[in-house]
Amino acid sequence: MIFDNTKATKEFANSKQAKAIIDNIPKGNEARKYNIGDIVNCNGIDKARINDCYIDNGYFIYSIVWTIKGKKYNKDIRQCDILEVI
């Protein structure tokens, strides 16, 4: 493992931007709109249940599950792809 010991790296490590990355704080003004267990309509999916939520690169990502003819499908989608809560 290589550690960079330059002044710029040390300054970045103490910056607010580095703290936001470490704390996984969303960048921008996206707020969490949906809860785990909600049933939602998504792009191309009529009815799905939210299984999990996490933040990736400042965006809320929801893990959804839906069933077609007894077969379960999983997909991770961004919050903007969810159209409405049923």
N, CA, C and O of each residue as an XYZ file, in Angstrom:
344
protein
N       0.841     -1.163      0.000
C       0.000      0.000      0.000
C       0.894      1.236      0.000
O       1.879      1.292      0.737
N       0.554      2.224     -0.823
C       1.348      3.435     -0.942
C       0.610      4.586     -0.266
O      -0.576      4.803     -0.515
N       1.309      5.311      0.580
C       0.733      6.469      1.257
C       1.412      7.725      0.736
O       2.639      7.829      0.735
N       0.603      8.673      0.294
C       1.126      9.943     -0.192
C       1.294     10.877      1.001
O       0.352     11.082      1.766
N       2.469     11.435      1.160
C       2.774     12.237      2.338
C       3.010     13.704      1.971
O       3.754     14.400      2.663
N       2.385     14.177      0.890
C       2.607     15.556      0.466
C       1.737     16.517      1.264
O       0.785     16.113      1.931
N       2.085     17.789      1.180
C       1.340     18.825      1.897
C      -0.103     18.904      1.395
O      -1.026     19.062      2.195
N      -0.305     18.797      0.087
C      -1.655     18.872     -0.489
C      -2.540     17.736      0.027
O      -3.724     17.944      0.293
N      -1.978     16.554      0.167
C      -2.740     15.415      0.675
C      -3.119     15.622      2.132
O      -4.240     15.315      2.537
N      -2.192     16.138      2.912
C      -2.486     16.396      4.326
C      -3.560     17.471      4.477
O      -4.428     17.365      5.344
N      -3.506     18.507      3.636
C      -4.525     19.556      3.694
C      -5.893     19.016      3.286
O      -6.909     19.351      3.894
N      -5.908     18.178      2.252
C      -7.173     17.585      1.818
C      -7.759     16.685      2.904
O      -8.972     16.672      3.112
N      -6.917     15.948      3.582
C      -7.390     15.038      4.634
C      -8.092     15.788      5.759
O      -8.962     15.225      6.423
N      -7.734     17.035      5.981
C      -8.353     17.841      7.035
C      -9.479     18.740      6.520
O     -10.016     19.544      7.282
N      -9.842     18.619      5.250
C     -10.850     19.508      4.662
C     -12.272     18.992      4.898
O     -12.477     17.834      5.262
N     -13.241     19.876      4.683
C     -14.655     19.499      4.806
C     -15.045     18.495      3.729
O     -15.881     17.623      3.969
N     -14.452     18.607      2.550
C     -14.757     17.693      1.454
C     -14.356     16.260      1.814
O     -15.106     15.322      1.544
N     -13.192     16.089      2.415
C     -12.754     14.756      2.828
C     -13.659     14.210      3.925
O     -13.986     13.023      3.925
N     -14.066     15.068      4.861
C     -14.963     14.633      5.928
C     -16.303     14.191      5.359
O     -16.883     13.214      5.834
N     -16.807     14.904      4.337
C     -18.071     14.529      3.700
C     -17.956     13.171      3.016
O     -18.900     12.381      3.038
N     -16.805     12.899      2.410
C     -16.593     11.600      1.765
C     -16.558     10.496      2.815
O     -17.179      9.448      2.639
N     -15.845     10.727      3.889
C     -15.734      9.725      4.950
C     -17.086      9.475      5.605
O     -17.450      8.327      5.861
N     -17.834     10.545      5.878
C     -19.135     10.416      6.533
C     -20.248     10.055      5.561
O     -21.382      9.823      5.981
N     -19.942     10.003      4.259
C     -20.908      9.651      3.225
C     -22.101     10.603      3.230
O     -23.247     10.171      3.115
N     -21.828     11.886      3.363
C     -22.869     12.905      3.363
C     -23.255     13.200      1.917
O     -22.378     13.398      1.076
N     -24.564     13.232      1.612
C     -24.971     13.529      0.239
C     -24.489     14.911     -0.196
O     -24.580     15.878      0.560
N     -23.982     14.991     -1.405
C     -23.567     16.273     -1.961
C     -24.741     16.780     -2.789
O     -25.333     16.009     -3.544
N     -25.080     18.017     -2.670
C     -26.229     18.541     -3.394
C     -27.436     18.595     -2.482
O     -27.320     18.459     -1.264
N     -28.592     18.796     -3.084
C     -29.791     18.990     -2.280
C     -30.793     17.857     -2.435
O     -31.997     18.092     -2.331
N     -30.337     16.643     -2.679
C     -31.240     15.503     -2.771
C     -31.549     15.003     -1.362
O     -30.640     14.709     -0.586
N     -32.826     14.909     -1.042
C     -33.261     14.421      0.262
C     -33.948     13.073      0.074
O     -34.554     12.817     -0.967
N     -33.852     12.229      1.068
C     -34.466     10.905      0.991
C     -35.985     11.037      1.028
O     -36.542     11.629      1.952
N     -36.650     10.480      0.017
C     -38.099     10.612     -0.118
C     -38.863      9.346      0.245
O     -40.032      9.424      0.622
N     -38.231      8.187      0.140
C     -38.937      6.916      0.279
C     -38.370      6.106      1.435
O     -37.209      6.266      1.814
N     -39.199      5.242      1.985
C     -38.804      4.410      3.121
C     -38.687      2.957      2.694
O     -39.286      2.538      1.703
N     -37.912      2.195      3.447
C     -37.805      0.764      3.203
C     -39.166      0.138      3.471
O     -39.790      0.402      4.498
N     -39.617     -0.691      2.542
C     -40.926     -1.329      2.660
C     -42.001     -0.671      1.821
O     -43.071     -1.249      1.632
N     -41.742      0.537      1.307
C     -42.716      1.206      0.438
C     -42.859      0.443     -0.872
O     -41.894     -0.133     -1.375
N     -44.064      0.445     -1.415
C     -44.313     -0.143     -2.728
C     -44.393      1.015     -3.714
O     -45.159      1.958     -3.521
N     -43.592      0.932     -4.776
C     -43.429      2.061     -5.687
C     -43.591      1.645     -7.147
O     -43.463      0.471     -7.495
N     -43.876      2.633     -7.989
C     -43.823      2.494     -9.441
C     -42.508      3.092     -9.903
O     -42.108      4.162     -9.443
N     -41.833      2.393    -10.822
C     -40.547      2.862    -11.328
C     -40.595      2.880    -12.850
O     -41.572      2.440    -13.455
N     -39.546      3.385    -13.454
C     -39.447      3.358    -14.915
C     -39.417      1.913    -15.395
O     -38.444      1.200    -15.148
N     -40.467      1.475    -16.074
C     -40.531      0.127    -16.627
C     -40.975     -0.946    -15.654
O     -41.106     -2.104    -16.053
N     -41.210     -0.614    -14.401
C     -41.631     -1.594    -13.392
C     -42.896     -1.066    -12.733
O     -42.901      0.024    -12.161
N     -43.973     -1.850    -12.816
C     -45.265     -1.377    -12.318
C     -45.355     -1.356    -10.803
O     -45.866     -0.396    -10.226
N     -44.867     -2.396    -10.155
C     -45.049     -2.508     -8.709
C     -43.831     -3.206     -8.107
O     -43.563     -4.369     -8.407
N     -43.095     -2.486     -7.257
C     -41.897     -3.052     -6.627
C     -41.822     -2.586     -5.182
O     -42.353     -1.534     -4.826
N     -41.155     -3.384     -4.352
C     -40.982     -3.044     -2.937
C     -39.535     -2.620     -2.701
O     -38.603     -3.255     -3.193
N     -39.360     -1.535     -1.939
C     -38.015     -1.062     -1.597
C     -37.453     -1.960     -0.502
O     -38.050     -2.120      0.563
N     -36.292     -2.541     -0.787
C     -35.656     -3.488      0.119
C     -34.549     -2.847      0.950
O     -34.332     -3.223      2.102
N     -33.849     -1.872      0.359
C     -32.702     -1.261      1.024
C     -32.458      0.116      0.413
O     -32.907      0.403     -0.697
N     -31.748      0.955      1.145
C     -31.391      2.287      0.651
C     -29.964      2.585      1.094
O     -29.593      2.329      2.240
N     -29.167      3.128      0.177
C     -27.818      3.543      0.525
C     -27.441      4.757     -0.312
O     -28.119      5.087     -1.285
N     -26.374      5.404      0.067
C     -25.903      6.588     -0.647
C     -24.667      6.205     -1.449
O     -23.726      5.614     -0.920
N     -24.685      6.553     -2.733
C     -23.538      6.300     -3.597
C     -23.225      7.580     -4.361
O     -24.038      8.053     -5.155
N     -22.065      8.127     -4.121
C     -21.602      9.330     -4.808
C     -22.579     10.498     -4.648
O     -22.750     11.303     -5.564
N     -23.206     10.582     -3.497
C     -24.103     11.688     -3.214
C     -25.543     11.479     -3.627
O     -26.374     12.360     -3.403
N     -25.868     10.343     -4.224
C     -27.232     10.054     -4.657
C     -27.815      8.917     -3.833
O     -27.105      7.988     -3.447
N     -29.116      8.998     -3.566
C     -29.785      7.911     -2.870
C     -30.086      6.802     -3.871
O     -30.704      7.038     -4.909
N     -29.644      5.597     -3.550
C     -29.868      4.423     -4.385
C     -30.774      3.477     -3.603
O     -30.516      3.178     -2.437
N     -31.834      3.013     -4.253
C     -32.780      2.101     -3.621
C     -32.657      0.731     -4.272
O     -32.614      0.612     -5.496
N     -32.603     -0.285     -3.448
C     -32.614     -1.660     -3.918
C     -34.067     -2.108     -3.899
O     -34.695     -2.138     -2.841
N     -34.605     -2.456     -5.068
C     -36.016     -2.835     -5.154
C     -36.150     -4.301     -5.549
O     -35.257     -4.875     -6.172
N     -37.280     -4.894     -5.174
C     -37.585     -6.288     -5.485
C     -38.995     -6.335     -6.045
O     -39.904     -5.704     -5.505
N     -39.180     -7.081     -7.127
C     -40.519     -7.287     -7.657
C     -40.639     -8.711     -8.168
O     -39.635     -9.384     -8.403
N     -41.873     -9.164     -8.339
C     -42.139    -10.546     -8.726
C     -42.961    -10.563    -10.011
O     -43.937     -9.825    -10.147
N     -42.557    -11.413    -10.949
C     -43.321    -11.652    -12.170
C     -43.465    -13.156    -12.324
O     -42.474    -13.874    -12.458
N     -44.700    -13.627    -12.305
C     -45.019    -15.059    -12.451
C     -44.215    -15.914    -11.475
O     -43.680    -16.955    -11.857
N     -44.130    -15.487    -10.237
C     -43.475    -16.256     -9.191
C     -41.960    -16.141     -9.150
O     -41.329    -16.730     -8.272
N     -41.361    -15.405    -10.068
C     -39.910    -15.244    -10.086
C     -39.556    -13.858     -9.564
O     -40.127    -12.861    -10.005
N     -38.600    -13.792     -8.609
C     -38.197    -12.520     -8.006
C     -37.053    -11.893     -8.795
O     -36.141    -12.572     -9.267
N     -37.136    -10.577     -8.918
C     -36.099     -9.806     -9.585
C     -35.614     -8.711     -8.643
O     -36.394     -8.172     -7.859
N     -34.332     -8.384     -8.719
C     -33.723     -7.317     -7.908
C     -33.084     -6.296     -8.833
O     -32.591     -6.626     -9.912
N     -33.103     -5.044     -8.382
C     -32.446     -3.990     -9.152
C     -32.139     -2.827     -8.223
O     -32.914     -2.533     -7.313
N     -31.016     -2.169     -8.450
C     -30.671     -0.944     -7.728
C     -30.952      0.234     -8.646
O     -30.465      0.280     -9.776
N     -31.748      1.195     -8.155
C     -32.112      2.343     -8.975
C     -31.908      3.632     -8.195
O     -31.908      3.636     -6.964
N     -31.735      4.720     -8.926
C     -31.616      6.028     -8.285
C     -32.991      6.541     -7.897
O     -34.010      6.111     -8.438
N     -32.999      7.456     -6.963
C     -34.250      8.017     -6.461
C     -35.054      8.690     -7.577
O     -36.284      8.635     -7.563
N     -34.390      9.315     -8.530
C     -35.095     10.021     -9.602
C     -35.831      9.068    -10.539
O     -36.700      9.510    -11.291
N     -35.507      7.764    -10.517
C     -36.188      6.786    -11.367
C     -37.478      6.260    -10.750
O     -38.240      5.565    -11.423
N     -37.735      6.574     -9.492
C     -38.980      6.161     -8.846
C     -40.037      7.208     -9.166
O     -39.834      8.398     -8.926
N     -41.165      6.760     -9.708
C     -42.198      7.690    -10.147
C     -43.168      8.060     -9.038
O     -43.507      9.232     -8.876
N     -43.619      7.065     -8.267
C     -44.596      7.347     -7.213
C     -44.667      6.193     -6.227
O     -44.224      5.081     -6.513
N     -45.233      6.480     -5.060
C     -45.502      5.458     -4.051
C     -46.938      5.010     -4.245
O     -47.837      5.835     -4.411
N     -47.151      3.705     -4.224
C     -48.513      3.168     -4.378
C     -49.181      3.122     -3.025
O     -50.334      2.704     -2.920
